[in-house]
Amino acid sequence: MSTQSEHYWINHLALEPHSEGGFFKQVYRSDESSTTWDNRTRPYYTSIYFLLNQASPSHFHRLKSDEIWYYHTGEALTVHMIHPDGKYEAVKLGLAIDQGEVLQYAVPKDTIFGSSVESAEPDAFSLVSCMVSPGFEYHDFELFTQAELIKDYPTHETIIRKLAFETLPE
């Protein structure tokens, strides 16, 4: 657990609210690019700092690129995934390697995923970095409502109600 508060990290890293939840700042964007499967020119990679807390989780979304998550500090962070075949999986990012936590994890493209901080501490947060390759572009970012996901994945209703928006933010 970090000895610094979430406000320390938000202020010192100049993080801003993210539309999927939490706070972020893009810190790297490759100067080089390539043409992707959909004939778009995209940077090789992009990377952000991403801070989540219990009040502001990462809501269920999907990307068209792989995303690698790197744990930095704070409480463990659970990455919740619904794979394209409908299988649910949860992976914990954190320092307790002996308890199954990992320091980094790659979420495969086309996987619906969100992340949550689960702790008895009311001020719990997690600071991570996320690297997307090919680089992140908002036109490849898809948020979901609870109704959309429950219709397609009714067996995962509990986690969907926790991590999907009732209505999408403006």
C-alpha positions, 0 to 999 in steps of 0.5 A: 500500500502506498504511503502517498494519497491518491490526491498526491498522485493525481496532483503530481502526475497532472491526472485528469478524469477519464470517460471510462472512470478513474484519472489518467494522463497520456505520457507516451505516444510513439513518433513512428506509426504503421498501417493497421488491419483497417488501413489506418495509420496509428502510432506503434504504441501509446501509454498512460498513467491510470489511477482508479479508486473505489468510487471511480472504477474503470467501466466495462469497455472494449479496445481493438488493440491489446493493452498491457497493464503495469502495477505501480502502487496502492491497493491491488487492482482487479481486471475483470474480463469477458472474453469474446467467447463469453468466458469471465476472468479476473486477474489481480495486479499487485505486489502479493505475487505469492497470493497470485497477484501479477505485476503486469498483464496483457488484456487481449484485443476485443475483450470487454474489460473493466477494473476495480479496487476492492478494499476495506480502506475507504481511501483505497486506490491503485496507480497503474500504467497502460500501454496500447499497441497499436496505439490508442485511438478513441474511435477504437474505444467502445463503452457499454451499458448494463442492458447491452452486456446483460442481454449478451452475457446474463450469467455475468450480471453481478459484475456487469451491474458493478462495472457497466454504466446504466447509461453512457456518460455524455 
